[in-house]
Amino acid sequence: MSSFLYFIRQSLQGFRRHMSTSLGSVITIFLSLFIIGVFLVGGAVVDNIVKSVESEVSITAYIADGTSDSDIQQFEQYVRGIDGVASVSFTTKDEALESFRNMSSNSSIVDELDGENPLPASVNVELSDPQQVQEVADSIASNSLFQRICDEPSNPQNSLKYGQKTVERLFSVTNYIRYIGVALVVLLIFIALVFINNTIRLAILSRRKEIAIMRLVGASNGFIRGPFLMEGALDALIGSLLGVGCLELLRRFALPRLQDALTFLPIDVSGGMFGIIYVSLIVAGLIIGLIGSALAMRRYLKV
Amino acid sequence: MRRPAAAHSAHARQVTSQLSASLPVLDVDDIPQQTGTPVITFDRVTKIYPAQPNKPALENISLQIYPGEFVFLVGHSGSGKSTLVRLIIRELKPTSGTITIANEDLGSMRNWRVPYLRRNIGFVFQDFKLLPNKTVFENVSFALEVIGKSRHVIKTQVPEVLRLVGLQDKLNKYPDQLSGGEQQRVSIARAIVNRPPLLVCDEPTGNLDPQTSRGIMDLLERINRTGTTVLVATHDREMVDNMRRRVIALDRGHLTRDQQRGVYGFNV
């Protein structure tokens, strides 16, 4: 226990003695972990969005203006008969405009239309099994009645909107972001390791005399290594706490604004999720610090 | 005579007890008796540095040093004195042959045990190896601190040992405020503060004038009288001739002479 306190004292002293290099590694750790954290939070947000889109997998079939009620009813009848369809409802042009007005943050756009309504009426198809969305959509598109009454008769597929496409598009975008994120994170961790390694190397070199004497009087290897490991861990801990602090600021102040700007996307990430991210960032920081200083010791501290 | 407390404690302590148990009570004018288990045994030890494969630094050295002895190790530069010292503290391993210190074979000793070996050997060097940013007291207490001794032990042992070397008034001075002889006394105090049964000195008077050297040698002799085995590597001819202790002479890696009450014996 007393030697643990000794390690802490020594590492604090080392930190003060090599302020500039220590700060260098603190800042690199901080930036790396902060960016990793941003990507993790971003990932959680995207997951949320993907899930909400997936849960809302439904098919909207746009109907051409001026289609007779009987055609619409007949079409609804047909759709109800398809396997995997849970319910069918009809949205008139006016209702579509109203819901657009509610969803959009900028309702004045609607007022500027001067009573014109560009939105088509639609039949909304809820599915009992989201997996079947493609089959149901295909059978609607191949229906001759739908081909006649759909909003864009030249290409009936275009008059169908369903979640799968959104999800796929979302995935292709998020996958790219993820790859970039992983590459960036790996690079940053590498840089952080190099910095910690260098800081500890300097600490070891500046204490060469002390280390030589410790060895002569029989200090155990662990006792000689302890302060340096502790110093690396300390740098990393300070860096990761800074990173977590910045993430928390982001969560408090930036996320609500983002949510206000993008009302149609469910951005909100649970506090538990943030807790997990924070803890794993601090653990990751400590591991980086320990590995970095262990690497330096392997090379510069032969005991 | 074995102290019962040490008998069943950690191995390092056991080594201490074995060493001190067999220490003969020495009168200065006595010829040291070579009794008991040798503290240091070299058995046909050869050390070849990889850089000079054709010129062994030590070749076929066999010697035994017994508890309580005061031994001079003499020879010119490059004769292998330092190599021998570094083999004793296991900074180096012999190319062939075995070295036994306090019944322990250094060749088969695991690396993690080496610090515990060194706790039983005090070291004094020509260049003192003091930490310039620590006071005299701190330099000595550092040696106890890093082997995990309690504050209580430090507070009692450090002033005691500094009194022994005659520096009780300079506890709070820094090394650069001391003379060379005083600095060497600090380093001797550091070497013996843990009460090791064996004290190894590599050219302890190499940087000091003859009068100061005499003082250092007196101190080493006094330490030897308390039962500590002392091995001094030196080329201080006057010192060796005056003290008439056991002399082991090395010449180009070979042991050329080993005599009781010897003299320096090289024509310089």
Interface residues (C-beta under 8 A of the other chain):
Chain A: S2 S3 Y6 K209 E210 A212 I213 M214 R215 L216 V217 G218 A219 S220 N221 F223 I224
Chain B: I89 N111 W112 P115 Y116 L117 R118 R119 N120 F123 K129 L131 F142 A143 E145 V146 I147 G148 S150 R190 N194
